[in-house]
Amino acid sequence: MPGALWIVGLGPGGAELRTGRATSAVRDADAVVGYGPYIDQCADLLGEHQLVERSTMGREEDRADRAVALALEGRRVALVSSGDTGIFGMAALALRAAAAVPEDERPAVEVVPGVTAGTAAAALLGAPLGDFATVSLSDVLVPWEQVESRLSALAATDLALTLYNPRSRTRTWQLDRVRELLLEHRDPATPVALATDVGRADQHVDLSTLSTFDAEAVAMRTVVLVAGPTAERVGPWLITARGR
Ligand SMILES: C[S@@+](CC[C@H](N)C(=O)[O-])C[C@H]1O[C@@H](n2cnc3c(N)ncnc32)[C@H](O)[C@@H]1O
C-alpha cells in the first residue's frame, strides 16, 4: 500500500478544539511523529499498534525528514504539531522534504488545518480580530531586526495583532521593546490580552492595556493579542465590528 503523510494541526490544547479530520488522521496513522509535548497532546488517540516517535525542540528538520522517510516505507504517517500546522508549525518544512522526493515516488500528502492559538484566544475575549496580522517574536530563525521592522510597519496600521512566541527562558526583553515600538503609533489605552494555555485546563486571559500589560506574566505558551484602534467594549466582550 502506498504511504501517506498527514501534516496535522492539533489545535491549541485539549480535544474539544481539535478538528474531526485531525482526530481521524492521528487515529488512522501507522506512525505518529512529533515534538514530545505534541505527542502528549494527542495521547488519547494513540494505540499500541502505532509507531510513536517523540522528538525534541530544535530537531524540526530531522522530524520532517523522518516523517517523509516513514511514509516512503509505505506507512501512513501523522506528523503532529500544535495549533495550525502552517502557522509557525511543521507544514512548511515537511512539504519541502516531501517536494524533494521525485513526484512518481512521493507519498500522498495532506495538510490538516487546526485551530490556531490566536483565534482560540480571540474567541475567549469575544470577536476582537477584524483585519489582523500574526507575527512571531522569536529571533531563532529570523534576525530580531527583521521582527522589529515588521512590528514598526504594522504599528502604523489599524490592524489588530496576534503575537506568537512572545517569550522564552532566554528571550525575556523583547516584549518591552514591542511595547515601545507599538506606542510610537498606538494609544496607550489600546486593549492587550495575554492568553496563556488556551484550550487547556488552566487557560487564563489577562486583559489590560498597551501601557500597563505585565510582560513578566507572559509565558512560552502565551499568545499576546493587541486590539486594533476600532475595537470596542460591548458588554463583557471586546469586538471589532465588521466594516470598521
Ligand atoms: C511554535 S508556535 C506554534 C503555533 C501553533 N502552530 C498555532 O497555530 O497555534 C508556539 C507559540 O504559539 C502560541 N501558543 C501555542 N499554543 C498555545 C496555547 N495553548 N495558548 C496560548 N498560546 C499558545 C504561543 O505564543 C507559543 O509561544
The ligand as an SDF file (V2000), in Angstrom:
LIG
                    3D

 27 29  0  0  0  0  0  0  0  0999 V2000
    5.8860   27.4810   17.6410 C   0  0  0  0  0  0  0  0  0  0  0  0
    4.4610   28.4670   17.8670 S   0  0  0  0  0  0  0  0  0  0  0  0
    3.2300   27.3280   17.3670 C   0  0  0  0  0  0  0  0  0  0  0  0
    1.9370   27.9890   16.9620 C   0  0  0  0  0  0  0  0  0  0  0  0
    0.8780   26.9910   16.5420 C   0  0  0  0  0  0  0  0  0  0  0  0
    1.2510   26.3370   15.2940 N   0  0  0  0  0  0  0  0  0  0  0  0
   -0.5070   27.6230   16.4070 C   0  0  0  0  0  0  0  0  0  0  0  0
   -1.0070   27.7220   15.2840 O   0  0  0  0  0  0  0  0  0  0  0  0
   -1.0700   27.9920   17.4440 O   0  0  0  0  0  0  0  0  0  0  0  0
    4.3230   28.4530   19.6190 C   0  0  0  0  0  0  0  0  0  0  0  0
    3.5930   29.6810   20.1330 C   0  0  0  0  0  0  0  0  0  0  0  0
    2.2120   29.5370   19.8900 O   0  0  0  0  0  0  0  0  0  0  0  0
    1.4610   30.1120   20.9380 C   0  0  0  0  0  0  0  0  0  0  0  0
    0.6570   29.0530   21.5470 N   0  0  0  0  0  0  0  0  0  0  0  0
    0.6430   27.7530   21.2350 C   0  0  0  0  0  0  0  0  0  0  0  0
   -0.2640   27.0760   21.9710 N   0  0  0  0  0  0  0  0  0  0  0  0
   -0.8360   27.9850   22.7820 C   0  0  0  0  0  0  0  0  0  0  0  0
   -1.8660   27.9220   23.7670 C   0  0  0  0  0  0  0  0  0  0  0  0
   -2.4780   26.7590   24.0650 N   0  0  0  0  0  0  0  0  0  0  0  0
   -2.2320   29.0650   24.4070 N   0  0  0  0  0  0  0  0  0  0  0  0
   -1.6180   30.2490   24.1030 C   0  0  0  0  0  0  0  0  0  0  0  0
   -0.6450   30.3710   23.1660 N   0  0  0  0  0  0  0  0  0  0  0  0
   -0.2600   29.2610   22.5200 C   0  0  0  0  0  0  0  0  0  0  0  0
    2.4580   30.7270   21.9240 C   0  0  0  0  0  0  0  0  0  0  0  0
    2.6630   32.0770   21.5410 O   0  0  0  0  0  0  0  0  0  0  0  0
    3.6920   29.8900   21.6320 C   0  0  0  0  0  0  0  0  0  0  0  0
    4.8730   30.5940   22.0040 O   0  0  0  0  0  0  0  0  0  0  0  0
  1  2  1  0
  2  3  1  0
  2 10  1  0
  3  4  1  0
  4  5  1  0
  5  6  1  0
  5  7  1  0
  7  8  2  0
  7  9  1  0
 10 11  1  0
 11 12  1  0
 11 26  1  0
 12 13  1  0
 13 14  1  0
 13 24  1  0
 14 15  1  0
 14 23  1  0
 15 16  2  0
 16 17  1  0
 17 18  1  0
 17 23  2  0
 18 19  1  0
 18 20  2  0
 20 21  1  0
 21 22  2  0
 22 23  1  0
 24 25  1  0
 24 26  1  0
 26 27  1  0
M  CHG  2   2   1   9  -1
M  END
$$$$
